[in-house]
Amino acid sequence: MSESSKVYLLGDSITQGLGSKKINFSGELSYLLGGSFEVVNLAYTGTMIDYALKLLNEGKVAAKGSGDYCVVLYGNVDAQIRPSRTGRVFSHIPRRYQGGGMLMPRPFYSRSIAKRAGQRFDNLQRKFFSEIIKLMDGTEQWMPLEPFTAQYAELLDRLLAMGFKVIPCSCVFIDGDLFPGTPEQYELYNRRIDTLAAERSLTCVDFYSFFKKKVKKAGWDSCYNKDHFHPNGEGYRLMAERIAVEVRKRELCRSDAR
């Protein structure tokens, strides 16, 4: 019996998923691709493009044959506009809100009325501290465009040299009311990702435009959690479908070339 080809997933919390169950698109993608592919999710929440390079340096990503794929879904954390951590205010807010992502809106709420009330209050506190920090100390971006571009290009080149068929993906769509300034940055980074992909004759999966159209037509709840950033179950199903389509197209071209 021949060994299954691998599909590695590299990314942040969009790819890893949230909560104890880590709901993501891995299972659906595995189902859509069938038994000839093994999906390996190496994404980790809060990470940026340099984390993917670290995985390569540690030998965590290795192509065993010409049939292996690597899906790259970075930029969501790298480009996001956040409250500054280096000014006067951040170190004085409650410690629980100093952790990664704790100043972002809550992605979902409990079904329990009592717990949901507490979580809504928590969300108000997140918003309050976030707004105070931005007012007093401004914002920051963890990975500016130029270093992001250089590291993304290095990642693509190394993966291609290793024999992977690479599928670059854009940042997802995000709510500009909840994340002021971030949609414009995502569009800027997505253009750079698309350029890097085109220079290497790769097709970029455009999740940003896809989800933007979906939200405009059916609303945020149709494909996103309450933070309007992380996809919900339906959003992940749609992501899996679009990645599976790209894999099948590559496989078809590969078969035609034989």
N, C-alpha and C positions, 0 to 999 in steps of 0.2 A: 504494500500500500504506500503510495507516494505521500511525502510529508506536506502538510498544508502550508500554503504561502502565508506570510504574516502581513498584517496591516497595523503598523505602529501609529498611535495617536499621541501627538505632542501638543501640549497646551496648558492652559490655566484652569480656573474653576469652571469655566464654560464647558470644558472638555471632561474634567474630572467629575463634576457634579457637586451637589450640595447636600448637607445633612448627613446623618448616620447611614442612610441608604445609598448615598452618592448616585442619585438618579442622573443618568447621562444617555448618550446615544450609542454606547458600545454594544449593548445587547441587541438593539434593533438593527444596527449595522451588521453584526455577526449573523443575525437571522436573514437579512436581505442578501448577503453575500454567499450564504450556504456553507457547507462543510469543507469546501476547498480553501477557505481562508480562516486564519486565526487572528482575531482582533486583540491587540495588546495595548492597553491604555496606560501610558506612562505620564499622563498629565498630573499636575500638582497645583492646588489652589494658590493664588497669589504670586505665581512665578512669572518670569519674563523670558525673553528670547535667550538670555545668557544661560538659563537653566537647561534649555535644550542642548546647548553646546556642552554643558557640563555632563549631561547624560552620554553624549558621544565620547567625550574624553574618558569617561569611566567604563566604556564598553557596554553600556546598557542597551544600546541600539546597534544592531549588526544585521546586515542583510545576509541571509543564508543562500539566496539564489536570485535569479533574475526576475522572479515573480513576486518579490516583496515590495510593499508600499509603505510610504510614510506620509501621514496627514499632518500638516503644520498649521496650527490654529493659535497664533500669537499676535499680540498687539492690543488685546482688550485691557490687560493690566498695564502694559508698557505706556500706552497713549492716554490713559484716563487722567482727567484733571481732578485732583484731590485737595482737601484742606492741608495746608502746610504743617509738617511735623517739626520744623526747625525754628519756629518763631517763639513768641513769649507764652502762648496759650496752651499748646498741645500738652506739655509736660504737667500742666496743672489740672487737666480734666480727669475724671475718675479713671483709674487704671484699666478697668474692663473695656473702656472705649479707646484705649491706645493700641489694642491688638489689630492685626491686619483685617481690614474690611469692616471693623466695628463702627465706623462713622458712615458707612453706606446704609441705604434703606434696607429694612428687613425683606428677605425674598419671599417669605410665606408666614402664615399665622396658624396657630393651633385651632383645632375644631372645638376645643373646650372654651366655653364662654369666659371663664375666669382667667385661663392662661392667655387667651386672645386679648383681654383687656390689659393685662400686664405687658404683653408684647407691643401693643399699640402705644402704650406709655413709653416703653423703651425706644420705639421708633421716633417718637417726638423728641426724646432726649438726644438721640443720634443727630437728628436734624438741627436741634438747638446748638449743640456743641460744634457741629460742622459749620453752621452759619457764623457763629462767633469767631471761629478760627479764621475763616475766609475774610471776614470783615476786618479783623485785627492784623492778621499775618499773611493773608493772601493764599495762593494755591501753589501746588507743585505738580510736576510730572516725573514719574519714576525713570522713564527711559526716553530722553529726547530723540527727535527724529533721526538725526545723523548717526549716532551710535547704534540706534535700532536698525537702520538701513545696513550699516556695515556688518553687524552680527547676523542679520537675517540673510544677507548675501552669502556670508561664510557658511551658515547652516545649509542653505540650498546647495552650494557647491560641494560641501563635504558629503551630503547625503547622495547626491548624484554620482560622485566619485566612488562611493561605496556600492553603487549598483542599484539603489532604490529608485522606484518610480515615485516621484514626489508630487503630492497634491497640496499646494498652498491654499489657504483659506483667508478671507478677509476677516476683519473684526465684525462682530454682530451689530445690529442696530441697537440704539440705547436712547433713553428718554432724556431730552435736553432740559426738561423742567426739573428733573431729579438730579441730573448730572450736568450742570451748566458748563458750556464750552467743550464738553467731551465729544458730542456728535461731529463737530467741525474738525476736531483732531482725528477722530476715527476716519473721516473721509480723506484727510490728508495722508494718513498712514496707509489706508487702503490703496490709494493711488500709487504709493511707493511699492507696496507689496505686489500690485498688479504689474508694475514696470519691471521689477526684479524677476517675476515669473515669466513675463513675455520675453525678456532678454535671454532666458534659458529654454525658450519654446515650451513653457509649462502653462497650463490653463489654471487660473485662479478661480476658486469657488466663491462667488460673491454672496455671502450671507447677509451683508449689510443691506443691499438693495432689495433682496428677497424678503427679509423680515420687515423692512420699511413698508413695502407694498402690502404685506399681510396685515400689519398693524393699522395702516390707513384704511384698509377695507373692512377689517373685522374687529379692531380694537386690541389693546395690549393683552387682555386675558386670553385671547385666541391662541397665543403661542409663548407668552412670557409669565414668569412669576411676578409677585407684587412689587419687586424692585425695578421692574421694567429693564432688566439687564440680563439676568439668567433665564434661559428658556425653561418652559414647563415641559410636561411629558409630550404634549403635542408638538411643541417647538423642537424638542430633541428628535421626535419621529421624522419631522421634516428635514432636519439636518442629516440624519442617517440616510434618508432617501437621496438627497442631493450628492452625498459622498459616494453612495453605492452606484449611482448613475455614472459618476466620473470614473470609478474603478472599472465598471463594465465597458465603458467606451475605450479605456486603455487596453483592456483585455481583448476587445474586438480588434483593435489596431494591431495588437501583438499577434493574434491568430492570423490576420490577413498577411502579416509580414513573413509568416513561416512558409 
